[in-house]
Structure formats: C-alpha cells, structure tokens
Amino acid sequence: MKKWSVAAILIGWGAMSMWAAVGCELNDPDRDVRRLFPASTGYRTIYASIAKKGGSALLQRVEQRLGDRFQGLFETADVPYTMYRVLRGQETIGYIHGVNQKGRYGGIQAFLAIDSQGRILAFYYQRLTNNDARPLRSAEFGRQFVGLDLGDFDRYDVVSGRAAPGSRIAAVRNPAPRAEDDYRSTLRSLKKNLILCDEFLLGNRFLEKETGE
C-alpha cells in the first residue's frame, strides 16, 4: 500500500473519531437564550455524556426508552451533550438542548426549549440540509409540538414511524411529503432529546411514569 494511501486512511479515521465525539451546541447561546426565554436573566452550561454518567447500562436504558439502537457517529456513548439551564434570578425556568440526528443528506441539528417540567416550549432546526424538507422549518410545523412532553412520545415507534391512534403525536402533520425520511428523523430526534433531558436534567421524572413506579 502506498504511503499516501495509509496517511489518507489515518486522516479519515481521525476525522471519524473527531465527529464521533462532537455534540450539538447553540451557535450563539446569548442570542438564542434571550430569544427562546425573553424573561431569562442568564443561563448555565451543563456538559454530560452517557459514558460518564452510566456507561453501557445507561446506554441500554436510553435505547430501551427510545425503542431503537443508537448507531452511527452521532450516537456513540461518549458524545458530549451541551445543555443550557435557563435562569430567572436563581430560579430555573427551563432548558435548551439540541441533538444531532442522521438525515438524508447529512446531519440534522434539532433543538428544543423545554420548561422545568419537561414540556416543549419551542422546537427548531439549527441545521437541515435537505431542500425538500424546507417546509419542516416553518413556524406552523414547530408549533405542533408546543406543550408536548416525553409522555406524549411514549407510544411513538421511532422505527416504524407509527404513533398510537388518538395520541397527540398521531395528530402531527408532515408539511414536506417529499421529505418523509427527514420528517421521521425529526420525530426520532425529538423523542431522543426528551429522553436525554429526562436522564440528565429532570431526574428521570418520566421514567417513573413509564415504569409505573
């Protein structure tokens, strides 16, 4: 094998390792916190990872709650999650957290703003590269998730894309039929995001409801 080929392979491996450890951060936290929480007086940045908090046991639990295996460069146990605790004085009034999700033409970065009880206040994309999926960026689409929490996603199957009849997720409409795959990836990212928020920020409030404990 030629030397340049070996070097190219090593560089490729290095790039894969770098991306495997990259989380999802706000491009401009000061601006975005003020926009999403106008009443806020500040925020604190929290860094967490599945590997550091619980390792393989935690990964298995998160996958079980999601109903799907973690896979690919965006879903390794050592991915660092950057979460923003939003404050009004000393009071926590909510959180902002984004996740990377594999899309048709690259990574999707989907962010949630939630209140201190885990209810969605806002949803938006920081990154979405599929031109056919542009309608997903609309305010009307994002508003369909306001008020939902992890309990609403409990019976949403991220693998099949099926929601329980009569559920609030079943009522969500895809405005971009030509981007059905990115729509389903978006719903998967929402459920994954809410699970991670429950694990890292909310003390597993919804895990207790899921298990009936």
N, C-alpha and C positions, 0 to 999 in steps of 0.2 A: 504493500500500500504506500502511495506517495506521501511525503511529509505533509504537503499542504492538505491532503485529504484527512489525515489524522488531526491536524490543527482545526480544520473545519468542524469535525465531529466533536472535538473537545469544546469548541466555542458554542456549538449547538447545545451540548449537554449543560454548559454553564448557563446559557440563556434559559433553558428549561428549568433549571434549579432556581434561577432568579425569579421567574414568573410564578413558580410553584409556591414561593414564599411571599408573594405580593398580595396585599389585601386591597380594600377599596376605601379610599379616603375622599372627603369633600375637597373639591378643587379650591374653594375659598370658604373655609369654615366660618369666619367672622360674618361675611355677607350672607351665607346660607342660613346660619342660625338666626340672624335677625329677620330674614325673610320668612322662615318657617315658624318662628316663635317671636312675634313682634313684642310681646310682653317680657321677654327674657332680659336679664341683666348680665349674663355671662354663661360660660359653659366650661366643662371639664372633659378632657380627652381620656378615654379608657382604652387600653390595649389588652387584648385577650386572644387566646388560641385554644383550640380543643386539646392540642398536645400538652400544653402546660396545665390546663385545668383538670383534665381527667383522662387523657391519653386514649387508648383503644377502647376502654369501657365507655367513655363519654361519646366517642365517635359512633360506637354501636348503638347507643341510645338515641343519638341525634338521627341516625339513619332510620331507626325503627319509627321514630316520631314522624319523619319525613315520608316514610313509605318507599324509600329508594336508596340505593347505594350512592355514596359520594364517589365521584370519578373525575378524572382529568386534572389539569393543572390548577384550576380554581378551587378545587375541593379536596385538598390534602389536609391532614390533621394539623400541620404546622402553619397553615395560612394565618397571618396575624389580622385579626379583626379590629378595626378602629371604630369606636363607638363614642358618641358625644352625649354627655349628660348635661341637659339644659337647665339653667338655674334662673330663679327669680329671687334675688337675695340669697338666702341659704336654702330655699325650698327647691326641690327637684320638680320641674313641671313637665318634663318629657325627655325623650331621647331621639337621636338621629343615628341611623345605621344603614349602610349600603353593603350590597354583596355583588360579587362577580358571578355571572351565570353564562354558560356557553350559549351563544346564539348562532344563527345560520351563517353569518359572515364574520364572526368574531365575538369577542366578549361583550356582554351586556352588563352595564353597571346600573343597578336599580336601588333607589334609596327610599326609605320610609322615615317619616316622623311619627312617633307614637306618643301618647300621653303616659303618665306614670302608672296607669293601669293596663297598658299594653294595647290600647285601642288606636287604630290608624287615624292620624290627623291629616296626613298628606302622603302621596306617592308620586315619584317622578323618576325619570331616567337621567342619569348623568352621561350615559353613553349608550347609543343604539345605532348601529351602522347600517341596518337593512333599510333601503329606501322604501320598500313595500310596507314596512312597519311604521312609517311616519305617523299614521293616524293614532298609533298607540301613545304618542307623545301628547295627545290632546288633553286639555283640562277635563273634558267630559269623561274620557276614559278613566283618568285618575280619580275623579270624584266618586266613581262606583265603589271604591274601596274604603272611603272615609267612613269611620265608625265600626269597621270590621275589626276583629281580633283573631287570635290563633284558634279560638274555639270554633269560629266560622269555617276555618280550613280543616277542621278535624276529619271530616269525611270527604275531603277532596283528594282524589287519587292522582298524584303527580305523574305517574307512569302512563295511565290510560287517558288522563285529561278529563275524567268524569267526575262530576260533582253530584252529591246526594240530591235527589229531586226535592224541590221546595226549599233548598238551602239558599243562603244569600249569595254563595259563590255561583250556584246554578243560574242566578239572575244576572250575572255579569255578562255583558255582550262584547264581543270582539269586533272593533271597528275596522280591522285590517284583515279580511278573509284571505288575502294572498300571503299573509304572514302568520298563518296559523301556528307554525312551529315556534316563532318568536313569542307569540301570544301565550302559548303553553309554557314556554321557558320563563316568561314573566310570572305566571301564576306559581310556578315551582320556586322561583326566586323569592316571591312574597312569603310563601309558607316557610321556606328555609330561613329567611330573615327573621320572621316572627319566632321561630323555634330558637334561634341563636340568641335573640333578645331575651327570651324567657330563661334560657340557661345562664346567660352572663349578666343580665340586668335585673330581672324581675323575680329572682329566687324560685324559679320553676312554679310560678303561680298556676300556669295552665297544665303542667304535668300532673299536678294533684287532681285537677278536674278530669283529665284524660283517664287516669287510673282509678278514679273514684275514691281516693284516699282522703 
